[in-house]
């Protein structure tokens, strides 16, 4: 199963809205076939593994990181392929929470005489597909918050200079984060201050869907993110944006979404739900501090990635990683569990999961 999980992870950033899945076929203690879901719309992990195993699949055991599908989608049911191959046993790390499956796949295998079991390395498998599992159970993507800051929590100087607070290795990691997520989100203030492209440059993979939260439609027609990438960026507006501004952004190449407002700003919960409907399993919130505060206040954030540079910027006017009014009492603070620390060159990466 560990081999199957390693294989599954190779599909990171390429399979959404499907999960990442790996499969290994073992017979008489020897590996005779393996595969993983490589890209959405392509063969599933089981199909690749059975194809490699060929006739040796008969009487073999298949280890799969997620319960095999039992419905028609872009590809035929994997349960049918497993039964037809003559495998003797199927071991799944965890059940598929998709209502169309959710135990039905294993029941179909058992009814056909295939021995089944579930729960081997289940926590590792669930963590691998935490985005997919959250989307199919809650209708929301898994949301990560990323910020690059000084030791005193500043994301820019008092004059607005932010390039570059962190070093090359930290910036490269930030691009890998983009490759791992289906969508990346920034606020219009970040667009106005930094004019980012939000594409991948320092990592391999597929660029995420680029999303700008822009209540009043202030994104310039000449913003760099409107002129690059293989997918049009989404500009999320509210009714406060005039029809003229909406049309201007559409002519400039944006996919304009008009969403409900919350306290005068785009309702991030509504935006996250719309992204999930579009098939996004994961969302990376990159900035700035106001958007970070809104995402935390809305209870959307599942994980934080804080990149901390050995700098002290100071200044009351220098923007911080989380703006807004903040909490009034320590008991109201957002708590982070399972905090991990890693060195990236001269910078530190702090990763933790929000307590909910």
C-alpha positions in Angstrom: 0.0 0.0 0.0 2.9 2.4 0.6 4.0 1.8 -3.0 0.5 2.5 -4.2 0.4 5.8 -2.2 3.7 6.8 -3.7 2.3 6.1 -7.2 -0.9 8.0 -6.5 1.0 11.1 -5.4 2.5 11.4 -8.9 -0.9 12.6 -10.1 -0.9 15.6 -7.8 -2.3 18.7 -9.6 -3.4 16.7 -12.6 -6.5 14.6 -11.6 -9.0 17.1 -10.2 -11.9 16.8 -9.9 -11.0 13.1 -9.6 -8.9 11.9 -6.7 -5.3 10.8 -6.8 -5.3 6.9 -6.9 -2.5 4.3 -7.1 -2.8 0.6 -7.5 -0.4 -2.4 -7.1 -1.1 -6.0 -8.2 0.7 -8.7 -6.2 0.8 -12.4 -6.9 2.8 -15.0 -4.8 4.6 -12.1 -3.1 5.8 -10.5 -6.3 4.7 -7.2 -7.8 3.2 -8.0 -11.3 1.5 -4.7 -12.1 1.1 -1.1 -11.0 -0.3 2.2 -12.1 -1.8 5.5 -11.0 -4.4 7.9 -12.3 -2.3 10.2 -14.4 -4.7 12.8 -15.7 -8.4 13.6 -15.5 -10.3 11.8 -18.3 -7.5 9.2 -18.6 -7.5 5.5 -17.5 -7.8 5.0 -13.7 -5.1 3.5 -11.6 -6.7 0.0 -11.6 -6.8 0.0 -15.4 -3.1 0.8 -15.7 -2.1 -1.8 -13.1 -4.3 -4.6 -14.6 -3.0 -3.8 -18.1 0.6 -4.2 -16.9 -0.3 -7.4 -15.0 -2.1 -9.0 -17.9 -2.9 -12.7 -17.3 -1.0 -12.7 -14.0 -3.8 -10.7 -12.5 -6.0 -13.8 -12.1 -5.8 -15.0 -8.5 -3.7 -11.9 -7.5 -4.3 -9.3 -4.8 -4.8 -5.7 -5.7 -3.9 -2.9 -3.3 -5.7 0.4 -4.1 -5.4 3.7 -2.2 -9.1 4.4 -2.7 -12.2 2.2 -3.1 -12.7 1.5 -6.8 -15.4 3.3 -8.6 -18.6 1.4 -9.6 -20.3 3.9 -11.8 -19.8 5.2 -15.4 -18.1 8.5 -15.6 -15.4 9.5 -18.1 -14.3 5.9 -18.0 -16.1 2.6 -17.2 -16.4 1.2 -13.6 -13.1 -0.1 -12.2 -15.1 -2.7 -10.3 -16.1 -4.3 -13.6 -12.5 -4.4 -14.8 -11.3 -6.0 -11.5 -14.0 -8.7 -11.6 -13.3 -9.5 -15.2 -9.6 -9.8 -14.5 -10.1 -12.6 -12.0 -8.3 -11.0 -9.1 -8.8 -12.9 -5.8 -8.6 -10.1 -3.3 -8.9 -6.3 -3.3 -7.5 -4.2 -0.4 -8.5 -0.5 -0.3 -6.9 2.0 2.0 -10.2 3.9 2.4 -13.7 4.1 1.1 -14.6 6.7 -1.5 -16.9 9.3 0.1 -18.5 10.1 -3.3 -22.2 9.3 -2.7 -22.2 7.3 -6.0 -19.6 4.9 -4.4 -19.2 5.1 -0.6 -19.0 1.4 0.0 -20.9 0.3 -3.0 -17.7 -0.6 -4.9 -16.5 -3.0 -2.3 -19.9 -4.5 -2.0 -20.0 -5.2 -5.7 -16.7 -6.9 -5.5 -17.7 -9.0 -2.6 -20.9 -10.0 -4.3 -18.8 -11.2 -7.3 -16.7 -13.4 -4.9 -13.7 -11.1 -4.6 -12.3 -11.0 -1.0 -12.2 -7.4 0.2 -10.8 -5.4 3.1 -10.5 -1.7 3.9 -8.3 0.4 6.2 -4.7 -0.3 5.4 -2.8 3.0 5.8 -6.2 4.8 5.9 -5.0 8.0 7.5 -2.2 8.4 4.9 -4.7 7.8 2.1 -7.2 10.3 3.5 -4.5 12.9 3.8 -3.4 12.4 0.2 -6.9 13.1 -1.0 -8.0 15.5 1.7 -9.1 18.0 -1.0 -11.2 15.5 -2.9 -12.8 14.1 0.2 -13.7 17.5 1.5 -15.2 18.6 -1.7 -17.5 15.5 -2.1 -18.6 15.7 1.5 -19.0 19.4 2.1 -19.2 21.1 -1.3 -16.1 23.1 -0.5 -12.5 22.8 -1.6 -9.6 22.2 0.8 -8.2 25.7 1.5 -4.6 26.4 2.3 -3.3 29.9 3.3 0.2 30.8 2.2 2.2 33.9 3.3 5.8 35.0 3.0 6.8 37.3 5.8 9.5 38.8 8.0 10.2 37.6 11.5 7.8 40.3 12.7 5.0 39.1 10.4 5.3 41.8 7.7 4.6 41.0 4.1 6.0 44.3 2.7 7.8 47.4 3.9 5.9 50.5 4.9 6.5 51.8 1.3 5.0 48.6 -0.1 8.2 46.9 -1.2 7.8 43.1 -1.1 10.2 41.6 -3.7 11.8 39.6 -2.3 11.3 39.0 1.4 12.1 35.3 1.2 14.9 33.6 -0.7 15.0 31.5 -3.9 14.2 28.1 -2.2 11.2 29.5 -0.4 9.9 31.1 -3.6 10.4 27.9 -5.5 8.4 26.1 -2.8 5.6 28.7 -3.2 5.4 27.7 -6.9 5.3 24.0 -6.0 2.3 24.9 -3.8 0.6 26.5 -6.8 1.2 23.3 -8.8 -0.4 21.2 -6.1 -3.6 23.3 -5.9 -6.4 23.6 -8.4 -6.9 27.3 -7.9 -4.9 30.2 -6.4 -6.6 33.3 -4.9 -5.4 36.8 -4.3 -7.1 40.1 -3.6 -7.3 43.1 -5.9 -4.9 45.0 -3.6 -2.2 42.4 -4.5 -2.9 42.9 -8.2 -2.6 46.7 -7.9 0.6 46.5 -5.8 2.5 43.7 -7.4 0.8 43.0 -10.8 1.5 39.2 -10.5 1.0 36.7 -13.3 0.1 33.9 -10.8 1.5 31.3 -13.2 4.1 28.6 -12.6 7.6 29.6 -13.3 9.8 27.9 -10.7 8.1 24.5 -10.7 6.8 21.9 -13.1 3.1 21.1 -13.4 -0.2 22.6 -14.4 -0.8 26.3 -13.5 -3.8 26.6 -11.2 -7.0 28.5 -12.0 -6.1 32.1 -11.1 -8.8 34.0 -9.1 -8.9 37.6 -8.0 -11.3 38.9 -5.4 -12.3 42.3 -6.6 -15.5 43.6 -5.2 -15.7 46.8 -7.3 -13.9 45.7 -10.4 -10.7 47.7 -9.9 -8.4 45.2 -11.7 -6.7 47.1 -14.6 -7.4 46.0 -18.1 -3.6 45.8 -18.6 -2.9 43.6 -15.6 -0.3 41.0 -16.5 -2.5 38.1 -15.3 -5.0 38.9 -18.0 -2.5 38.5 -20.8 -0.8 35.2 -19.8 -1.8 31.6 -19.1 -3.8 28.9 -20.9 -6.9 29.6 -18.9 -8.7 32.9 -18.4 -8.4 34.2 -14.8 -11.6 34.5 -12.7 -12.3 38.0 -11.4 -14.9 37.7 -8.6 -17.0 40.8 -8.3 -20.1 41.9 -6.3 -23.0 43.9 -7.5 -21.0 47.0 -6.4 -19.0 46.7 -9.6 -20.7 48.6 -12.4 -21.8 46.9 -15.6 -19.2 49.0 -17.5 -16.4 47.6 -15.3 -17.7 44.0 -15.8 -17.7 44.4 -19.5 -14.3 46.0 -19.5 -12.8 43.0 -17.7 -14.6 40.5 -19.9 -13.2 42.3 -23.0 -9.7 42.1 -21.4 -10.0 38.3 -21.2 -11.3 37.7 -17.7 -14.0 35.2 -16.7 -16.2 37.5 -14.6 -18.2 36.0 -11.7 -20.7 38.2 -9.8 -21.1 36.8 -6.3 -23.0 37.7 -3.1 -21.3 40.2 -0.8 -20.5 39.9 2.8 -19.7 43.1 4.7 -19.2 44.9 1.4 -16.7 42.3 0.0 -17.0 39.1 -2.0 -18.4 36.3 0.1 -15.5 33.9 0.1 -17.7 31.0 1.2 -19.8 31.6 -1.9 -16.7 31.8 -4.1 -15.2 28.6 -2.6 -18.5 26.8 -3.3 -18.5 28.0 -6.9 -15.0 26.8 -7.3 -15.9 23.4 -5.9 -18.8 23.2 -8.4 -16.3 23.8 -11.1 -14.3 20.8 -9.9 -11.7 22.4 -7.7 -10.6 20.1 -4.9 -8.1 22.6 -3.4 -7.7 26.4 -3.2 -4.5 28.2 -2.3 -5.0 31.7 -0.8 -1.9 33.7 -1.4 -2.7 37.2 -0.3 -2.8 39.7 0.8 -3.5 40.2 4.5 -7.0 41.4 4.1 -8.0 38.3 2.0 -6.2 36.1 4.5 -8.1 37.6 7.4 -11.4 37.2 5.5 -10.7 33.5 4.7 -9.8 32.8 8.4 -12.9 34.7 9.7 -15.1 32.7 7.3 -13.8 29.4 8.7 -12.5 28.3 5.3 -8.8 27.7 6.0 -7.7 24.1 6.6 -3.9 24.6 6.5 -1.4 27.3 6.7 2.0 27.6 5.0 4.0 30.5 6.6 7.4 31.2 5.0 9.4 33.3 7.5 12.5 35.2 6.5 15.3 36.3 8.9 14.3 40.0 8.5 12.7 42.5 10.8 10.8 45.3 8.9 8.9 47.0 11.7 6.5 49.9 11.2 2.8 50.3 12.0 2.0 51.0 8.4 3.8 47.9 7.0 1.2 45.3 6.0 1.0 42.1 7.9 0.2 38.6 6.8 -3.2 38.7 8.5 -4.9 42.1 8.5 -8.4 43.0 9.7 -9.4 43.8 13.3 -8.0 40.6 14.7 -9.4 38.8 17.7 -10.2 40.5 20.9 -9.5 37.6 23.3 -6.9 34.8 23.2 -9.7 32.3 23.4 -10.9 33.5 20.0 -7.5 33.0 18.3 -7.3 30.5 15.4 -5.4 27.5 16.7 -2.9 25.6 14.7 -2.2 21.9 15.4 0.4 19.5 14.1 2.9 22.3 13.5 5.9 21.3 11.3 9.0 23.3 10.7 11.4 23.0 7.8 14.4 25.0 6.7 14.4 26.4 3.1 17.8 28.0 2.6 17.9 30.8 5.2 14.1 30.9 5.6 11.8 28.7 7.7 8.6 27.0 6.5 5.9 26.5 9.1 3.1 24.2 8.2 0.1 23.5 10.4 -3.6 22.5 10.3 -6.3 24.7 11.7 -8.2 23.3 14.7 -11.9 23.2 13.9 
